[in-house]
């Protein structure tokens, strides 16, 4: 176990049921007992929340020298010499009594309860309860389930008042919208009238509830726990990389549960990740390839469609050479898919006009080159600088982790943003700046310039060192250069600072890592630096650096792109600049779309190839930290939709090339041997007990031991064990034995066998030791690689001057990893006193394709109000609730304005991609900032 | 019924200022709201939440814990008749029935004119003076049916205003703590620090 590897002050000797154990100082008795194999029943206790001793179920006989007495083991820390009896007659009687009490008012409507079959109250009553009740009186009655939010129903009759949901809402989510109301035997959990539990995290309360009092609307009456099959996977509805249990019934996804992993999500999920699977189940999913015939898209066979797609690429090449072909998108892809597509685009087609980001992120070199921090490292820093979007909206579970760090661990947050975000209320200092002036704000904070006490306080905090930076794109309405310059300043002025890049889309970090960006090659390598290495392995590499998304669309609008491949990208809806996207898609002669849905953009394609979505394909994914973790297939894709890598292989074949990729194992083996950042990370490691939480690449930077854990052992639903060995019928196709397909490339001997991942997981679970032994040579290889790297690092220390961001050599031939090159801050854009600067960020629920195809989530998009500082609103003579016209050089929209002191003066905040108002109609993606004017609708005064 | 009046908001700020943390003022502010309206309306709970940086649900949770905070409108006079053992033995139940008949409402009800609410209550700790009752928590001891008739007449006619203020008013001596001696910063302490850099234009 990991506890023996840590240096501990000293162990606390405790005797439990006659066995002497060593507990950790300060550890709660209930935890110490569980770690040593003694399970004490409980309802209210949850290891991720503060203990409250509400339910009394964990009463055990404790003797600290004054004779045995019943005490709640979730409330008392261990003490030396403590003697505990969890099986004594007194304990048993107490458990009987408590359960009889808890069941006094419980309706026992188990046959119609979602929780039936996986219910802690059921299970513990069976294991520890009296079996019958003396209660003959009327039970208390409430209106049966009442909706407490759009996603959660509450049945107060079933509730045992354990305080888990209410504690979660208050302590963890910071949305104390449910509470105990009334008292005594009238106590109930409820919301304030007409104020629903509208939390982004409400679904967690359903998973936490130890009875069936809270049920999720999307799951109610859909399945029985014993009918569910499940695999462990990683959520890809954003890029945090939460581990989840994906559960299905009759080959349809029915539920996601959070899996408790220490380094990432602690068991929590946001509601988008929890309920987004509905989009995968949508009837609108593409199941057949489509080929354009005149004005319509008609169903075609794969052979016809692939031929048409390959023909479109060939025609593009003939018309304008490799530079006339561009690939946009790829965040939806798995790592294996991304590698196959990068190889197809960059070696077969020969174009570097490839970008997995759709104009909404940061330059790839910055993301890949900055010294990276893990989530744990950020949450353990003394000070965290937030320089990016509203994390509560974009990466909700990262928000939970940072909120916990600030509230529970005293981490100081310095927020530099144009507007208040979800973390503002727990930030130590919040500095506001106008769009385009992030670098100036950071410079002021570093210098402590001016007489603003808050700037001085920020300077103090930064000067104390041990700083981590969360870096993202603060607004879609400004170019990333300001925030990149701000990051450069921080990197230059704060020695040892590390960055956590927070690009939002599913596997965008994996896609960038594996070369789906201009100027980079797989494994975080610069195009020029990696040319010899990749030419030797791929045969060909683009001659020069290509265009990013904005560049591609600009070129397309000018007629310089002949064929555009949309890899799950929907620029018409997602690209910040609607007019540019519109112009580009109208002008491009040939569009090939690989997508799960017909989107606004793919509707215009000439060929549409249906792709497998989340839960329908296996592979790996990479999160914001660079943590690679395993995705597992649970259900079959609709129709003949298939994994993106297969489509890449087929297209390459029709273009007269062989990618040499024929299985997921084979692709990973090639990634491991070719991509410098992924060197030494064998697939087997990810499937072994200590790799389930994911492994951060490159290994040399963050070689963490990883927690040994059985798959799903720590889920909140340990009872759900139905079929973790299940293998989807189609998964055979995606997991062909791959081993030795890549010649001339050294790879570690053991490799991954041809076994499917679920099988391997099952094996690991069944025989953890055996699995670990099997994996031992792998680990040895990894260690060897690490040692080798250390030696190389030592040798090149001079060149790097000990800088953490210095390039690291990976073996004699390997190209160095990209290193961050600081960007000088340009002069701030000139202020136009008559304009406001537009700020536009995303909300958790928007008009994105998956959200809109998930019926439970589609209606939750809040719509868009324009938020402006009251100072500016007064100047314009406008009031909250007024309608106004917002005009930029690109276009105009009609909005309702709202005063918000949390928005920096001189700015206007309008959420992106919301129903009713299109922020994209205003944004100029080629400008540094987007200036807007606000006009009263009567046509009066401007600003 | 509604949010706190401007006068009461000023009082609320003063009360909040006494405490190191704003939420400590929750119960005093609930009293303030009840004094204003005679009961604690949902709007008042929401307003108190705004003043203290709490959600309305948190205010409701505390408010509903205490029996003396009324979450439904009550009469100007709340008459609590004790029916516990000592009063019961000395005619408390008869007294309750008398009051009910006299006012024409059952226990728990409010007269249509909004003047009286009648409740039967458990022991109010005046057993030596049984049977007893309270009007707006002011005690009346050894009450006979005749005495209660006279009392209700007096109350209806406003002849007891000095002795029995309207429901919600617990005291007529209001404590004042000068700002210099506050332990907190009042409602100003609520929003987190923020500043605008170069954003004055």
Interface residues (C-beta under 8 A of the other chain):
Chain A: X175 X176 X177 X178 X179 X180 X181 X182 X183 X190 X191 X192 X193 X195 X420 X424 X425 X426 X427 X429 X430 X431 X432 X433 X434 X437 X440 X441 X444 X452 X454 X455 X457 X828 X831 X833 X869 X901 X902 X904 X905 X906 X907
Chain B: X42 X45 X46 X54 X55 X56 X57 X58 X59 X60 X61 X64 X65 X191 X192 X193 X194 X195 X196 X197 X198 X199 X200 X201
